[in-house]
């Protein structure tokens, strides 16, 4: 992409292509903070919707985390722009005590919970966010520094399920909500050019320049990486290729899973029901395949969602080591709300007994008006 192309406004034809697969939805929730990326999402989605004779209802949702005094003013500005574009708007507020550590992650989780609540009320199955090509590149770099595995380095998909912590919510149609990121192939510079061409103002969040946050520090080194050839586009290309490889591995995991535990495909299987495999067959699979299958079964059976990769690797190594020693003693370990046990050739993953919850630990309330 040339410098001129990287700073060209998004055209109507491009916008139509970005949103085309959403035209038959009943309603769409747009996550709009008032920053340049999300403001462009509001503007382009509204312009696209105006070209359709019959299309989804749009609801712009702004989450006020209660962390900055400017947030109310920014939400009011989004409300005015939405009204001018003919789009309904709602502000949701994160109320309650805020954590002193891990604030960005807690705010992210609160934001998705509130967006899910707004979507449920609007009977929408899709929540759109304005993540750009630059965000995708930062995500790859951020996860690389954290030692993520293949799935993590594949970064963000255009469409993915709402995060588990936000998705006990189902729509009236009984299907899970999805996150849609239509701008993953669009540089931020093009969204800013789009707003400038339309003379639409936007807000700048000062936290995006705060070096206390890891993403901000990584953003500062990206020009030096780009000078060596590791451009945002290259990082995004890497994510795409890793996603393709990850999908192939997941297909192999599916094949192994249904071969060793046919009941996984049953529509009558109860949540949390124990699963038993032939350990001698499971251990023959390539390490990555058996590791992922174990993680998948733990996530399905336990109550704590996906498993931290490092802990899963330790557990898998322990199971394999026990099998190789041919010890007559049984093996038992707890991981992410599930119990992994070995007895003879039976590898069983079951729900762990409930633990006593620590008293006095309460997260911030995420109820909004």
DAWOBEL-V232224 format. One record per residue. N is the residue number from 1. RES is the residue in one letter. SS is DSSP state (h for helix, s for strand, l for the rest). BURIAL is # if it has 9 or more other ideal C-beta (glycine too) atoms within 8 Angstrom, else .. Layout:
n=(N	N)
res=(RES	RES)
ss=(SS	SS)
burial=(BURIAL	BURIAL)
//
This chain:
n=(1	2	3	4	5	6	7	8	9	10	11	12	13	14	15	16	17	18	19	20	21	22	23	24	25	26	27	28	29	30	31	32	33	34	35	36	37	38	39	40	41	42	43	44	45	46	47	48	49	50	51	52	53	54	55	56	57	58	59	60	61	62	63	64	65	66	67	68	69	70	71	72	73	74	75	76	77	78	79	80	81	82	83	84	85	86	87	88	89	90	91	92	93	94	95	96	97	98	99	100	101	102	103	104	105	106	107	108	109	110	111	112	113	114	115	116	117	118	119	120	121	122	123	124	125	126	127	128	129	130	131	132	133	134	135	136	137	138	139	140	141	142	143	144	145	146	147	148	149	150	151	152	153	154	155	156	157	158	159	160	161	162	163	164	165	166	167	168	169	170	171	172	173	174	175	176	177	178	179	180	181	182	183	184	185	186	187	188	189	190	191	192	193	194	195	196	197	198	199	200	201	202	203	204	205	206	207	208	209	210	211	212	213	214	215	216	217	218	219	220	221	222	223	224	225	226	227	228	229	230	231	232	233	234	235	236	237	238	239	240	241	242	243	244	245	246	247	248	249	250	251	252	253	254	255	256	257	258	259	260	261	262	263	264	265	266	267	268	269	270	271	272	273	274	275	276	277	278	279	280	281	282	283	284	285	286	287	288	289	290	291	292	293	294	295	296	297	298	299	300	301	302	303	304	305	306	307	308	309	310	311	312	313	314	315	316	317	318	319	320	321	322	323	324	325	326	327	328	329	330	331	332	333	334	335	336	337	338	339	340	341	342	343	344	345	346	347	348	349	350	351	352	353	354	355	356	357	358	359	360	361	362	363	364	365	366	367	368	369)
res=(X	X	X	X	X	X	X	X	X	X	X	X	X	X	X	X	X	X	X	X	X	X	X	X	X	X	X	X	X	X	X	X	X	X	X	X	X	X	X	X	X	X	X	X	X	X	X	X	X	X	X	X	X	X	X	X	X	X	X	X	X	X	X	X	X	X	X	X	X	X	X	X	X	X	X	X	X	X	X	X	X	X	X	X	X	X	X	X	X	X	X	X	X	X	X	X	X	X	X	X	X	X	X	X	X	X	X	X	X	X	X	X	X	X	X	X	X	X	X	X	X	X	X	X	X	X	X	X	X	X	X	X	X	X	X	X	X	X	X	X	X	X	X	X	X	X	X	X	X	X	X	X	X	X	X	X	X	X	X	X	X	X	X	X	X	X	X	X	X	X	X	X	X	X	X	X	X	X	X	X	X	X	X	X	X	X	X	X	X	X	X	X	X	X	X	X	X	X	X	X	X	X	X	X	X	X	X	X	X	X	X	X	X	X	X	X	X	X	X	X	X	X	X	X	X	X	X	X	X	X	X	X	X	X	X	X	X	X	X	X	X	X	X	X	X	X	X	X	X	X	X	X	X	X	X	X	X	X	X	X	X	X	X	X	X	X	X	X	X	X	X	X	X	X	X	X	X	X	X	X	X	X	X	X	X	X	X	X	X	X	X	X	X	X	X	X	X	X	X	X	X	X	X	X	X	X	X	X	X	X	X	X	X	X	X	X	X	X	X	X	X	X	X	X	X	X	X	X	X	X	X	X	X	X	X	X	X	X	X	X	X	X	X	X	X	X	X	X	X	X	X	X	X	X	X	X	X	X	X	X	X	X	X	X	X	X	X	X	X)
ss=(l	l	h	h	h	h	l	l	l	l	l	h	h	h	h	h	h	h	h	h	h	h	l	l	l	l	s	s	s	s	s	l	l	l	l	h	h	h	h	h	h	h	h	h	h	h	h	h	h	h	l	l	l	l	l	l	s	s	s	s	s	s	s	s	l	l	l	l	l	h	h	h	h	h	h	h	h	h	h	h	h	h	h	h	h	l	l	s	s	s	s	s	s	l	l	l	l	l	l	l	l	l	h	h	h	h	h	h	h	h	h	h	h	h	h	h	h	h	h	h	h	h	l	l	l	s	s	s	l	l	l	l	h	h	h	h	h	h	h	h	h	h	h	h	h	l	l	l	l	h	h	h	h	l	l	l	l	l	s	s	s	l	l	h	h	h	l	l	l	s	l	l	l	l	l	s	l	s	s	s	l	l	l	l	l	l	l	h	h	h	h	h	h	h	h	h	h	h	l	l	l	l	l	l	l	h	h	h	h	l	l	l	l	h	h	h	h	h	h	h	h	h	h	h	h	h	h	l	l	l	l	h	h	h	h	h	h	h	h	h	h	h	h	h	h	h	h	h	h	h	h	h	h	h	h	h	h	h	h	h	l	h	h	h	h	l	l	l	l	l	l	l	l	l	s	s	s	s	h	h	h	h	l	l	l	l	h	h	h	h	h	h	h	h	h	h	h	h	h	h	h	l	l	l	l	l	l	l	h	h	h	h	h	h	h	h	h	h	h	h	h	h	h	h	h	l	l	l	l	l	s	s	s	s	s	l	l	s	s	s	s	s	s	l	l	s	s	s	s	s	s	l	l	l	l	l	l	l	l	l	l	l	l	l	l	l	l	l	l)
burial=(.	.	.	.	.	#	.	.	#	#	.	.	.	.	#	#	.	#	#	.	.	#	#	.	#	.	#	#	#	#	#	#	#	#	#	#	#	#	#	#	#	#	#	#	#	#	#	#	#	.	.	.	.	.	.	#	#	#	#	#	#	#	#	#	#	.	.	.	.	.	#	.	.	#	#	.	#	#	#	.	#	#	#	.	#	.	#	.	#	#	#	#	#	#	#	.	.	#	#	.	.	.	#	.	.	#	#	.	#	#	#	#	#	#	#	#	#	#	#	#	.	#	.	#	#	#	#	#	#	#	#	#	#	#	#	#	#	#	#	#	#	#	#	#	.	.	.	#	.	#	.	#	#	#	#	#	.	.	.	.	#	#	#	.	.	#	#	.	#	.	#	.	.	.	.	.	#	#	#	#	#	#	#	#	.	#	#	#	.	#	#	#	#	#	#	.	.	.	.	.	.	#	#	.	.	.	#	.	.	.	.	.	#	.	.	#	#	#	.	.	.	#	.	.	#	#	.	.	.	.	#	#	#	#	#	#	.	#	#	.	.	#	#	.	#	#	.	.	#	#	.	#	#	.	.	#	#	#	.	#	#	.	.	#	.	.	.	.	.	.	.	.	.	.	#	.	#	#	#	.	#	#	#	.	#	.	.	.	#	#	#	#	#	#	#	#	#	#	#	#	#	#	.	.	.	.	#	.	#	.	#	#	#	.	#	#	.	#	#	#	.	#	#	.	.	.	.	.	.	.	#	.	#	.	#	#	#	#	#	#	#	#	.	.	.	#	#	#	#	#	#	#	.	.	.	.	.	.	.	.	.	.	.	#	.	#	.	#	.)
//
